[in-house]
Amino acid sequence: MARLFGTDGVRGLANRDVTAELALGLGAAAAQVLTASGDFAERRPRAVIGRDTRISGEFLSSALGAGLASAGVDVTDVGVLPTPGVAHLTASTDVDLGVVVSASHNAMPDNGIKFFARGGYKLDDVVEDAIEARLGQAWARPTGDGVGSISTETALADRSYIDHLVAAAAPLKGLRIAVDCANGAASDVAPLALREAGADVVVVNASPDGRNINRNCGSTHPEQLQAVTVAAQAAFGVAYDGDADRCLAVDHTGALIDGDQIMGLLATAMKEDGTLARDTLVVTVMSNLGLILAMREAGIETVQTGVGDRYVLEAMRAGGFTLGGEQSGHIINSHHATTGDGILTSLLLASRVVSSGRSLADLAAVVTRLPQRLVNVKDVDKARAATDEGVAEAVRAAEASLGETGRVLLRPSGTEPLVRVMVEAATEDQAEVVAYGLADVVAERLAL
């Protein structure tokens, strides 16, 4: 049976895969695991629940709260709040568990559930497995005053998170920024935080109706932001996803600035001011080789992890590093956050623009992206991708032809019978030729 928890919690089609019954069970199971590992003889455990703007988030949050309270946890429902806002509350207030109901950048019909442990960090795999193992098992239910309470508090939660964000930023007076909130969880707090930091903010897609989250907007659809940034003569623009844990940007010309470029410019700034621990940036294997080469030129080491911001954070914590992230715009700055935070990233970008007196386009030029080609090879035995000698020989030959200005990555899909072939090279033509050549070898050697 497939593992219930993926790289970022439980996710699927709301009310079919992610149901009220599942949310209720996960809430109760998480509470049991929590109370088994903590000392709650003198007090009742506490949890905070937040969500994005999907209509399904309302019933799922209610079910989660009911599950937690039925197992003796006092619950505070903070309503719509970005995922990093819930992480912040879990880290900064006296709570033992944070829960977010969100499917991030996915389309509106999906939803998901993710947990934060005390301190604001995502749960380890072993804890998630323990929660999954508890689902459907008999347990001793508390009664009487042993059950938990459920309260609602939105204003104080928003205020705490906004104050936290503004404290991380330099004064931004006079800086015009275009902001696409994806009709998601950032719709209220992001414009407020940026304005309180002093920015002149032009806002689009901040009118959520429960159904329009991520619809042709936000970080997965930056086209409107690109046009608005140019039309408003903004210094730059930023786009969040549905739960605002990622951020992409566009410069004043409308050119897209991805997560690799954002990490590159923030890393060089932090190295300059002495806050980049061990002069090291943590990235995933999907980061463009151009970022790795640029960091090497700047005297910055890079550590690569598997795909997923949780693996980036694990490497950061293990090595004592302070900056890491993904090409998709999940950026983690451990000076200020325990998880990816899109709004924080936009404030740090704005602060860098102000302090340097340079444009975002100029700052982002520290990273020259190499041409990249990704080919999905379908209907193959992905389990043999790492062991087939013919595939390995083809990869070695491709890497030799690319030299130091290119690379090859083969990634079996986690959910489909396909292998992703990614090639970066000095030119578009070379990347395409090598990628499709390798794809042919994979298709032939791994055919089902």
PyMOL commands that set and color helices and strands:
alter all, ss='L'
color gray80, all
select helices_A, chain A and resi 20-36+56-70+83-92+125-134+144-146+155-167+189-196+218-220+223-231+259-273+277-279+289-297+309-319+342-356+360-364+382-384+389-405+428-445
alter helices_A, ss='H'
color red, helices_A
select strands_A, chain A and resi 10-13+46-51+74-80+97-101+110-117+150-152+176-180+200-204+236-240+247-251+256-257+280-284+301-305+323-325+331-333+372-378+407-412+418-424
alter strands_A, ss='S'
color yellow, strands_A
deselect
rebuild
show_as cartoon
